[in-house]
């Protein structure tokens, strides 16, 4: 029986008799190249082609993804896996020392970036999939246009609802609670910070809901510290709540934080997603404008969270608050 063997080309170095493999795709270099290319393909799809429902499932699923995974970690690691075997193969031909050092510099820079990406540092918005999605769909321009853009969008016959200091177009299958219905909610209905409540169709025995609140900030804390405190408070009303994501969203403002958590309720897994942002406005004679913390919180069963969170984010793009 004839046996076919793979022929691999070897070159002899000029300064000795040592035989070295000059194929850049030999094992394990070929495996590193393959993994690196696959990683870059995944990063490209996530950044420039993924739909919003894909992003919503990442935020609301049970798997945990680091904050900078798609923005820094995935492209850095993938590029590193591509460059390392190429540089190693290039070094087998005894290039000039200065040329080899120049080729190695990107590798060391990527190593540093890989380490930095593991920490939850905030990178420029354009590096995040959510910002790229907003740019592809013209949502950034909508936010900059402000009220004029919103008024024009109402010409399509959308159902826009008005709360206290807030207006929002409610998606199909959702409705705004009336004052009579709110009065039946007990302490929740009497909460003076609540500006808007919308509910969806019951799922898994629970009614998905969106609650929008506004609270004046009296403390002298900085904006970032205020948003961080709000993020930590999201889990307090829900025993066993575990935060699974904390990222940025381009709406209702460019500095909005999106926080997502999961918690058990009567043997049912629930998902809570919250948009938090700050506004400023003041009266005549005020030395400094007053700051107000807005929060839009969506709560729903985890099994149906993908479509519900998608509705939530769609409605958030139409939201206008007093400023």
WOLIN-V892992 format. One line per field, one symbol per residue. ss: DSSP state (@ for helix, = for strand, . for the rest). phi: phi as a letter, one per 40 degrees, with the letter a starting at -180 (. if undefined). Layout:
ss: ???
phi: ???
//
This chain:
ss: .........===......===.......@@@@@@@@@@@@@@@@@@@@...@@@@@@@@@........@@@@@@@@@@@@@@@@@@@@@@@.....@@@@@@@@@@@@@@@@@@@@@.......@@@.@@@@@@@@..@@@@@@@.@@@@@@@@@@...===...====.....==..@@@@@...@@@@...==========..============.....@@@@@@@@@@@........========......==========..==============........============@@@@@@@@@@@@@@@...==..
phi: .cbcbccbcbbccccibccbcbccbccccccccccccccccccccccbbccccccccccbcccbbddbcccbcccccccccccdcccccccccfcddcccccccddccccdcccccccccccbddccbdcccccccbgcccccccgccccccccccgcccbbbcgabaccccgbaccccccccccgccccccccbabbbbcdbfgbccabbbbbbccbccccdccccccccccdcccbdgcbcbaaabbcacbcbccbbbabacafgbcbbbbbcbabbbaaccgccbccbbcbabbbbacccbcdcccccdcccccccbbca
//
